[in-house]
Amino acid sequence: MFGLDAGMTFILIICILAACIFEFINGFHDTANAVATVIYTKSMKPTTAVVLSGIMNFIGVFVGGIAVAMGIVNLLPMGLLIDQSAVHSVSMILALIVTAIIWNLGTWYLGIPCSSSHTLIGSIFGVGIAYGLLPDATAIALNWGKVKDVGLSLLMSPLFGFGVALGVMYLLIKFIDNKKLFNEPDKKKAPPFWIRLFLIFTSIALSFFHGSNDGQKGVGLVMIILIGIVPVQFALDHSKKTENLITQVNSIESVIDKIDSKKISIQDKISLVIAKEKIDTMQATLAGVVSFKDLKKESNFELRKDILVMAKEISKIQNREADEQPLKLSKEDKVTIKESIKEMKTYTEYAPYWVILLISISLGLGTMIGWKRIVVTIGEKIGNEKLNYAQGFSANLVAASTIGLSTYLGLPVSTTHVLSSGVAGSMVASKGKQNLRMKTVKNILIAWLVTLPVTIILSGSLFLLFRLFS
């Protein structure tokens, strides 16, 4: 398979299977967040709610794009994967997957709404940092710019969820006179039709956006595996034409040649030199190449790195232009650069359909089990009162909107933390902070705070251990 010997083929299959197991666990670990309100409020029967949630998760992965997946891939500089031997790449991959699975299963068993996003990202941080501590490390440990973006996203999304849910709930209390909306669920019968409709709609939306965001994390994980173990086939999208790539490279060259290096800052000069070097290298690599099959094995990954480095350096020049001297390029030239870089990145930022399908199935099937433990926590243990219809609607609406916006921006967020904080915000809006059951809130906060350091330490330690025996 993919030109690997029997031993490496077996390892590749094991790694991909482990990634599917992680996504399966992610499904039943996070399912409760999407179905908690409709099950707890008797708006839908558990079996119906969970199956529908699984279907919507499946669809969400398929239509959600790959921006979040590429954010996960880009946390680790790809040079880190290729600079190691294949065995070392396997050590890194297994370390982060094993860590993610252990922590996800442990917190699910204890009924703690812990974040699969934090778990996976903490695991990636751990192996990246551990690699950077090695004496023979040949790449930067982590893409710190991307780490900053992801860290802020994970930090701010629960606070945003809490604040907006509090506001939505306050508006409902102030402007809605129908008291049925604020009743606790009746244990024996379903709520009124219009209340059920709102709860079901927001639950479906939450399931869909959960798939579009969390499913992409699994896609990103599989792409890390494929790029690390078989970079020749997956460093670039071989389904695309090399002819178009050459056209984009030449278009960018024609524009940046117009930049007068005497009239730009030293920083821009450095970036310009690097960009031109990468353009020359790409043109030499692609000379006479009709398809990616004609490239030498090592050229695939080198071409990938050239595309990413060139795009990064040109972006630096463009970002500094607003604060320093302008480049004096025409509007058309600026559009040419923007569109050409966007097109070139489609060669590096992609995922085969079979990868998306595999993760969709894994997440969808995982969604259909394991919901009961966390439903009780969401419904009864965050607040001192049981979750009422308005609170469930508010939390679902805010969580779905937050996750949908984050997916659009290409940022990973925690479904668990956004929904839990939304429930907490709705509880506070009803009767103040005294309405929170602080023991449960503290447990969720502790899990939120310790997930990153625990997974960083565990995955880093496992990576070093696996390398020791490789």
C-alpha positions as CSV (number, residue, x, y, z in Angstrom):
1,M,0.0,0.0,0.0
2,F,1.3,3.4,-1.0
3,G,4.7,1.9,-1.9
4,L,5.3,0.8,1.8
5,D,6.7,-2.5,2.8
6,A,4.4,-4.9,4.7
7,G,5.6,-3.8,8.2
8,M,5.0,0.0,7.5
9,T,1.7,-0.8,5.8
10,F,0.6,-2.6,9.0
11,I,1.7,0.4,11.1
12,L,-0.1,2.8,8.8
13,I,-3.3,0.9,9.1
14,I,-3.0,0.7,12.9
15,C,-2.4,4.5,13.1
16,I,-5.5,5.2,10.9
17,L,-7.6,2.8,12.9
18,A,-6.5,4.5,16.1
19,A,-7.5,7.9,14.7
20,C,-10.9,6.4,13.8
21,I,-11.2,5.1,17.4
22,F,-10.4,8.5,18.7
23,E,-13.1,10.0,16.6
24,F,-15.6,7.3,17.6
25,I,-14.9,8.1,21.2
26,N,-15.2,11.8,20.4
27,G,-18.7,10.9,19.1
28,F,-20.1,9.2,22.1
29,H,-18.1,11.5,24.5
30,D,-19.6,14.7,22.9
31,T,-23.0,13.3,21.8
32,A,-24.6,14.2,25.1
33,N,-23.8,17.9,24.5
34,A,-25.9,17.9,21.3
35,V,-28.8,15.7,22.6
36,A,-28.8,16.6,26.4
37,T,-31.5,19.2,26.2
38,V,-33.9,17.3,23.9
39,I,-33.6,14.1,25.9
40,Y,-33.7,15.7,29.3
41,T,-36.8,17.8,28.3
42,K,-38.6,14.8,26.8
43,S,-38.7,16.6,23.4
44,M,-37.4,13.5,21.7
45,K,-36.9,9.9,22.7
46,P,-33.2,9.1,23.4
47,T,-32.9,6.6,20.6
48,T,-34.4,9.0,18.0
49,A,-32.3,11.9,19.3
50,V,-29.0,10.0,19.3
51,V,-29.5,8.5,15.8
52,L,-30.6,11.9,14.4
53,S,-27.6,13.5,16.0
54,G,-25.3,10.8,14.5
55,I,-26.7,11.5,11.0
56,M,-26.3,15.3,11.4
57,N,-22.7,14.8,12.7
58,F,-22.0,12.7,9.6
59,I,-23.4,15.4,7.3
60,G,-21.5,18.1,9.2
61,V,-18.2,16.5,8.6
62,F,-18.9,16.2,4.9
63,V,-20.0,19.8,4.2
64,G,-18.0,21.6,6.8
65,G,-14.9,22.2,4.7
66,I,-11.4,21.5,5.9
67,A,-10.3,24.9,7.4
68,V,-10.3,23.5,10.9
69,A,-8.6,20.3,9.8
70,M,-5.7,22.3,8.3
71,G,-5.5,24.3,11.5
72,I,-4.8,21.1,13.3
73,V,-2.3,19.9,10.7
74,N,-0.5,23.3,10.8
75,L,0.0,23.2,14.6
76,L,3.0,21.0,13.9
77,P,5.4,22.3,11.2
78,M,5.4,19.7,8.5
79,G,9.2,19.7,8.5
80,L,9.0,18.1,11.9
81,L,7.2,15.1,10.4
82,I,9.5,14.6,7.5
83,D,12.8,15.3,9.3
84,Q,12.3,12.2,11.4
85,S,12.5,8.6,10.2
86,A,9.2,7.0,9.5
87,V,9.5,5.1,12.8
88,H,9.9,8.4,14.7
89,S,6.9,9.8,12.9
90,V,4.9,6.7,14.1
91,S,6.2,7.3,17.6
92,M,4.8,10.8,17.5
93,I,1.5,9.9,16.0
94,L,0.9,7.0,18.4
95,A,1.8,9.2,21.4
96,L,-0.7,11.8,20.6
97,I,-3.5,9.4,19.7
98,V,-3.0,7.1,22.7
99,T,-3.0,10.2,25.0
100,A,-6.2,11.5,23.5
101,I,-8.0,8.2,23.8
102,I,-7.0,7.6,27.4
103,W,-8.1,11.1,28.6
104,N,-11.3,11.1,26.6
105,L,-12.3,7.7,28.0
106,G,-11.4,8.6,31.5
107,T,-13.4,11.8,31.7
108,W,-16.4,10.2,29.9
109,Y,-16.4,7.3,32.5
110,L,-16.4,9.9,35.3
111,G,-19.3,11.8,33.6
112,I,-17.2,14.9,33.3
113,P,-18.0,17.1,30.2
114,C,-14.4,17.3,29.1
115,S,-13.3,18.7,25.8
116,S,-12.0,16.4,23.0
117,S,-10.6,19.5,21.3
118,H,-8.4,20.3,24.3
119,T,-7.4,16.7,24.6
120,L,-6.3,16.4,21.0
121,I,-4.6,19.8,20.8
122,G,-2.9,19.2,24.2
123,S,-1.6,15.9,22.8
124,I,-0.2,17.7,19.7
125,F,1.4,20.3,21.9
126,G,3.0,17.6,24.0
127,V,4.7,15.8,21.1
128,G,5.8,19.0,19.5
129,I,7.4,20.3,22.7
130,A,9.0,16.9,23.4
131,Y,10.5,16.9,19.9
132,G,11.9,20.3,20.4
133,L,13.8,19.1,23.5
134,L,15.6,16.4,21.6
135,P,19.3,17.2,20.8
136,D,18.8,16.2,17.1
137,A,15.7,18.2,16.5
138,T,15.7,19.7,13.0
139,A,12.6,21.8,13.1
140,I,10.8,24.3,15.3
141,A,8.8,22.4,18.0
142,L,5.5,24.1,17.3
143,N,3.9,26.6,14.9
144,W,3.6,29.2,17.7
145,G,1.5,31.6,15.6
146,K,-1.1,28.9,15.1
147,V,-0.8,27.8,18.7
148,K,-1.7,31.4,19.8
149,D,-4.8,31.5,17.5
150,V,-6.0,28.1,18.7
151,G,-5.3,28.9,22.4
152,L,-7.3,32.1,22.2
153,S,-10.2,30.3,20.5
154,L,-10.3,27.6,23.2
155,L,-10.0,30.2,26.0
156,M,-12.6,32.7,24.7
157,S,-15.3,30.4,23.3
158,P,-16.6,29.2,26.8
159,L,-16.6,32.8,28.1
160,F,-18.4,33.9,25.0
161,G,-20.9,31.0,25.4
162,F,-21.6,31.9,29.0
163,G,-22.1,35.6,28.3
164,V,-24.3,35.3,25.3
165,A,-26.4,32.5,26.8
166,L,-26.9,34.7,29.9
167,G,-28.0,37.5,27.6
168,V,-30.4,35.4,25.5
169,M,-32.0,33.9,28.7
170,Y,-32.4,37.4,30.2
171,L,-34.2,38.6,27.0
172,L,-36.5,35.5,27.1
173,I,-37.4,36.2,30.7
174,K,-38.0,39.9,30.1
175,F,-40.1,39.6,26.9
176,I,-41.7,36.2,26.8
177,D,-44.9,35.9,29.0
178,N,-45.6,32.3,28.3
179,K,-44.7,30.6,31.6
180,K,-44.6,27.1,30.0
181,L,-41.2,28.0,28.5
182,F,-39.7,28.4,31.9
183,N,-41.1,25.2,33.5
184,E,-39.0,22.2,34.5
185,P,-39.5,19.2,32.2
186,D,-42.5,17.0,33.0
187,K,-41.2,13.4,33.7
188,K,-44.3,11.8,32.1
189,K,-45.0,13.9,29.0
190,A,-43.3,15.9,26.2
191,P,-43.4,19.7,26.3
192,P,-45.8,21.7,24.1
193,F,-45.3,21.4,20.3
194,W,-43.7,24.8,19.7
195,I,-41.2,24.3,22.6
196,R,-40.3,20.9,21.2
197,L,-39.8,22.4,17.8
198,F,-37.3,25.0,19.1
199,L,-35.4,22.5,21.1
200,I,-35.2,19.9,18.3
201,F,-34.1,22.5,15.8
202,T,-31.3,23.9,18.0
203,S,-30.2,20.3,18.8
204,I,-30.0,19.4,15.1
205,A,-28.0,22.6,14.4
206,L,-25.7,21.8,17.3
207,S,-25.1,18.2,16.0
208,F,-24.4,19.5,12.5
209,F,-21.9,22.1,13.7
210,H,-20.3,19.7,16.1
211,G,-19.6,17.4,13.1
212,S,-18.4,20.3,11.0
213,N,-15.9,21.4,13.7
214,D,-14.9,18.3,15.7
215,G,-15.1,16.0,12.7
216,Q,-12.5,18.1,11.0
217,K,-10.1,17.5,13.9
218,G,-10.2,13.8,13.1
219,V,-9.6,14.6,9.4
220,G,-6.6,16.7,10.4
221,L,-5.3,13.9,12.6
222,V,-5.5,11.4,9.7
223,M,-3.7,13.9,7.4
224,I,-0.9,14.2,9.9
225,I,-0.6,10.4,9.9
226,L,-0.6,10.3,6.1
227,I,1.9,13.1,5.6
228,G,4.2,11.8,8.3
229,I,4.3,8.2,7.1
230,V,3.7,8.5,3.3
231,P,4.6,12.1,2.3
232,V,5.3,11.2,-1.3
233,Q,1.6,10.5,-1.9
234,F,0.0,13.0,0.5
235,A,2.3,16.1,0.9
236,L,0.5,17.5,-2.2
237,D,-2.9,17.0,-3.8
238,H,-2.0,14.7,-6.7
239,S,-5.5,15.0,-8.1
240,K,-4.7,18.6,-9.2
241,K,-2.7,19.6,-12.3
242,T,0.9,20.7,-12.1
243,E,0.3,23.0,-15.0
244,N,-2.0,25.3,-13.0
245,L,0.5,25.4,-10.1
246,I,3.2,26.5,-12.5
247,T,0.9,29.3,-13.8
248,Q,0.3,30.6,-10.3
249,V,4.0,30.6,-9.5
250,N,4.7,32.6,-12.6
251,S,1.9,35.0,-11.9
252,I,3.3,35.8,-8.4
253,E,6.8,36.2,-9.8
254,S,5.6,38.7,-12.4
255,V,4.0,40.8,-9.6
256,I,6.8,40.7,-7.0
257,D,9.4,41.6,-9.7
258,K,7.7,45.0,-9.8
259,I,8.5,45.7,-6.2
260,D,11.4,48.1,-5.8
261,S,13.6,46.6,-3.1
262,K,15.3,50.0,-2.6
263,K,12.1,51.5,-1.3
264,I,11.0,48.8,1.3
265,S,12.1,48.0,4.8
266,I,14.9,45.6,5.7
267,Q,12.3,43.1,7.0
268,D,10.5,43.2,3.7
269,K,13.7,42.8,1.7
270,I,14.5,39.7,3.6
271,S,10.9,38.3,3.0
272,L,11.2,39.3,-0.6
273,V,14.5,37.5,-1.1
274,I,13.2,34.3,0.6
275,A,10.0,34.4,-1.6
276,K,12.0,34.8,-4.8
277,E,14.3,31.9,-3.7
278,K,11.3,29.7,-3.2
279,I,9.8,30.7,-6.6
280,D,13.1,29.9,-8.3
281,T,13.2,26.5,-6.6
282,M,9.6,25.7,-7.5
283,Q,10.2,26.6,-11.1
284,A,13.3,24.4,-11.2
285,T,11.4,21.5,-9.6
286,L,8.4,21.8,-11.9
287,A,10.4,22.3,-15.1
288,G,9.3,19.7,-17.6
289,V,6.9,18.0,-15.1
290,V,3.6,17.0,-16.6
291,S,2.1,15.4,-13.5
292,F,3.1,14.8,-9.9
293,K,4.0,11.3,-10.8
294,D,7.0,12.7,-12.6
295,L,8.4,14.3,-9.5
296,K,11.2,12.7,-7.5
297,K,10.0,11.2,-4.2
298,E,11.8,13.9,-2.1
299,S,10.5,16.7,-4.3
300,N,6.9,16.3,-3.2
301,F,7.5,17.5,0.4
302,E,10.1,20.0,-0.6
303,L,7.5,21.6,-3.0
304,R,5.0,21.6,-0.2
305,K,7.4,23.5,2.1
306,D,8.3,25.9,-0.7
307,I,4.6,26.8,-1.3
308,L,4.0,27.4,2.4
309,V,7.1,29.4,3.1
310,M,6.6,31.6,0.0
311,A,3.0,32.3,1.0
312,K,4.1,33.1,4.5
313,E,6.8,35.5,3.5
314,I,4.5,37.3,1.0
315,S,1.8,37.6,3.6
316,K,4.4,39.2,6.0
317,I,5.1,41.9,3.4
318,Q,1.4,42.5,2.8
319,N,0.7,42.7,6.5
320,R,3.5,45.2,7.2
321,E,2.5,47.3,4.2
322,A,-0.3,49.0,6.2
323,D,2.1,50.2,8.9
324,E,5.1,51.0,6.8
325,Q,5.7,52.2,3.2
326,P,3.3,51.0,0.5
327,L,4.5,48.6,-2.2
328,K,2.9,50.8,-4.9
329,L,1.4,47.8,-6.5
330,S,-1.8,48.3,-8.6
331,K,-5.1,46.9,-7.3
332,E,-5.0,44.3,-10.0
333,D,-1.5,43.1,-8.9
334,K,-2.7,42.8,-5.3
335,V,-5.7,40.7,-6.4
336,T,-3.3,38.5,-8.5
337,I,-1.1,37.8,-5.5
338,K,-4.1,37.1,-3.3
339,E,-5.8,34.7,-5.7
340,S,-2.7,33.0,-6.8
341,I,-1.6,32.2,-3.2
342,K,-5.2,31.0,-2.4
343,E,-5.1,28.7,-5.4
344,M,-1.6,27.4,-4.6
345,K,-2.7,26.5,-1.0
346,T,-5.3,24.2,-2.4
347,Y,-2.4,21.9,-3.3
348,T,-1.3,21.6,0.3
349,E,-4.6,22.2,2.2
350,Y,-6.7,19.3,1.2
351,A,-8.1,15.9,2.4
352,P,-9.0,13.0,0.2
353,Y,-12.7,12.1,0.2
354,W,-12.0,8.7,1.6
355,V,-10.5,10.3,4.7
356,I,-13.5,12.5,5.2
357,L,-15.8,9.6,4.7
358,L,-13.9,7.4,7.2
359,I,-14.0,10.1,9.9
360,S,-17.7,10.9,9.1
361,I,-18.6,7.2,9.7
362,S,-16.5,7.0,12.9
363,L,-18.0,10.1,14.4
364,G,-21.5,9.3,13.3
365,L,-21.4,5.8,14.8
366,G,-19.7,7.0,18.0
367,T,-22.5,9.6,18.4
368,M,-25.1,6.8,18.7
369,I,-23.8,5.4,22.0
370,G,-22.6,6.6,25.4
371,W,-24.8,9.6,25.9
372,K,-26.4,8.9,29.3
373,R,-23.7,9.8,31.8
374,I,-23.1,13.3,30.6
375,V,-26.8,14.1,29.9
376,V,-27.5,13.8,33.6
377,T,-24.6,16.2,34.4
378,I,-25.8,18.8,31.8
379,G,-29.5,18.5,32.9
380,E,-29.3,18.3,36.7
381,K,-25.9,19.0,38.1
382,I,-24.7,22.3,36.7
383,G,-27.6,24.3,38.3
384,N,-29.4,23.9,41.6
385,E,-32.6,23.8,39.6
386,K,-33.3,21.3,36.8
387,L,-32.7,22.5,33.3
388,N,-35.9,24.1,32.0
389,Y,-37.0,24.5,28.4
390,A,-35.8,28.1,27.9
391,Q,-32.4,27.3,29.4
392,G,-32.0,24.3,27.1
393,F,-33.0,26.4,24.1
394,S,-30.7,29.3,25.0
395,A,-27.7,27.0,25.6
396,N,-28.3,25.1,22.4
397,L,-28.7,28.2,20.3
398,V,-25.6,29.9,21.6
399,A,-23.5,26.7,21.3
400,A,-24.6,26.0,17.7
401,S,-24.0,29.6,16.7
402,T,-20.5,29.8,18.4
403,I,-19.3,26.5,16.9
404,G,-20.7,27.4,13.4
405,L,-18.9,30.8,13.5
406,S,-15.7,29.1,14.7
407,T,-15.8,26.6,11.9
408,Y,-16.3,29.4,9.3
409,L,-13.2,31.1,10.7
410,G,-11.2,27.8,10.7
411,L,-10.8,27.7,14.5
412,P,-11.3,24.6,16.7
413,V,-13.5,25.1,19.7
414,S,-14.8,22.8,22.4
415,T,-18.5,21.8,22.0
416,T,-18.4,20.5,25.5
417,H,-17.2,23.7,27.1
418,V,-19.3,26.0,25.0
419,L,-22.5,24.1,25.8
420,S,-21.7,23.7,29.5
421,S,-20.8,27.4,29.9
422,G,-24.1,28.2,28.0
423,V,-26.1,26.1,30.5
424,A,-24.3,27.9,33.3
425,G,-25.0,31.3,31.8
426,S,-28.7,30.5,31.4
427,M,-28.9,29.3,35.1
428,V,-27.3,32.5,36.3
429,A,-29.8,34.6,34.2
430,S,-32.7,32.8,35.9
431,K,-31.8,33.2,39.6
432,G,-28.3,34.6,39.9
433,K,-25.0,32.9,40.6
434,Q,-26.4,31.1,43.6
435,N,-28.3,29.0,41.1
436,L,-25.1,27.2,40.1
437,R,-24.1,24.0,41.7
438,M,-20.6,24.9,42.4
439,K,-19.3,21.4,42.9
440,T,-20.1,20.4,39.4
441,V,-18.9,23.7,38.0
442,K,-15.6,23.3,39.8
443,N,-15.2,19.8,38.4
444,I,-15.8,21.0,34.9
445,L,-13.4,24.0,35.4
446,I,-10.8,21.7,36.9
447,A,-11.1,19.3,33.9
448,W,-10.9,22.3,31.6
449,L,-7.7,23.6,33.4
450,V,-5.9,20.3,33.8
451,T,-6.6,18.8,30.4
452,L,-3.9,20.7,28.5
453,P,-1.1,20.2,31.0
454,V,-2.0,16.6,31.6
455,T,-2.2,15.7,27.9
456,I,0.9,17.7,27.1
457,I,2.9,15.8,29.8
458,L,1.4,12.4,28.9
459,S,1.8,12.7,25.1
460,G,5.3,14.2,25.4
461,S,6.4,11.4,27.8
462,L,4.9,8.7,25.6
463,F,6.6,10.2,22.5
464,L,10.0,10.1,24.2
465,L,9.3,6.6,25.5
466,F,8.3,5.3,22.0
467,R,11.4,6.9,20.4
468,L,13.6,5.2,23.0
469,F,12.4,1.8,21.9
470,S,12.2,2.6,18.2
